């Protein structure tokens, strides 16, 4: 998390389980327009807008966030029958 400029490389969490590398295109307020390589067979990179709080400077930060999230999800899905 932090300030990013156009051209910076960052990471974001996709589908709550995958860390994707992205490139910052622009910023408007707290939203960043990013591009990243899509998993489909498209020739053009995917473009989306994310809040700055969903971007990470290093991959390990995003991995840690996923680990924390998975612990909470597994605890809450125990199901007492």
Secondary structure as UniProt FT lines:
FT   TURN            6..7
FT   STRAND          9..14
FT   TURN            15..17
FT   STRAND          18..28
FT   TURN            29..30
FT   STRAND          31..36
FT   STRAND          46..51
FT   HELIX           52..54
FT   STRAND          55..56
FT   HELIX           59..76
//
